[in-house]
């Protein structure tokens, strides 16, 4: 039977509804799956972000730990370096202490050697054994100079008392003369290869009958006519005055013989510190000091240097505060423009003793009347430099020998040691350089 048209239409509608429902269900299921997939992906993304954040935190912590470890490592290295430096400082301090101890032990050794030799020389001197005295002094001179040099400052040229030095140049050799001490009435030294001086002996073993032994001061020598004339200050019997005499020798070191029957010059004002100088015309002239008041004098000598002639000339008297009322120990450089008079001022037995200089028209003056400041005074370990004697060790090259105490041993009975400086001219005026 043929189906009813209405029934067929209903069937088609039912079929369409079923298809539509199936499609809708499929779409819903697809949507649900998509939502689930999206939710799963979002969860995975959140998990990934959380993992990444955790990884970043772990990385940051690792970096912090690394920095902390590096800081700890640097701190440990710094601590090691500090300890190494401390160890190095400690080692250096120990080495310095060892070196200082060794140097002091060496100083003590040379001081003992010097003292032992000095005692031997004094014993021989008391026995009047001049040969043994000189042998003892020569044997320990190097040790005594080393002991003095260890105190710092300029090194002395001789290790024993050598006041009022004068240096005579003969050819390439220098001879130094000084006031009486352990080496005799007139001490004589010869320059040595090491820059020091070696003992020669006593230039004037025998005094004239009118003289008092033990007061032979400030010697100086003039080479004249194939012989050498020694001028020196010496005490006079009877008056007790200190006067000037002269002695003669054919050799620079002596022995010098004094045949005089009385002083070369003296008087009530006494006379000390003689030193000869030769004028530009070859005339010999003697400089010396008069006492009361303190004055430096000059007078012409006879051609042979044995007598004084003509009037006395006053060159200088004390007129400056630093001089302390004393001018003495004259010594002179003569040049084409006149002369430079070197002298000492103030108390010889103190650190105030100093050396000054004035310009003169010539060896007989007139001289400038003021030296406002000394050119050589106490400095460093040198105390009371004075008794300066100028000399040439080569043409045009001037040197100066002077005595000085070495601090803290200032004043008698401490020794006045021998030093030699150089004279330079700055702005036309002389200065003394150690």
PyMOL commands that set and color helices and strands:
alter all, ss='L'
color gray80, all
select helices_A, chain A and resi 5-126+130-149+321-323
alter helices_A, ss='H'
color red, helices_A
select strands_A, chain A and resi 166-170+173-178+187-191+197-202+211-224+227-236+242-249+271-278+284-290+295-301+308-317+327-335+338-345+354-360+382-394+397-406+417-426+429-433
alter strands_A, ss='S'
color yellow, strands_A
deselect
rebuild
show_as cartoon
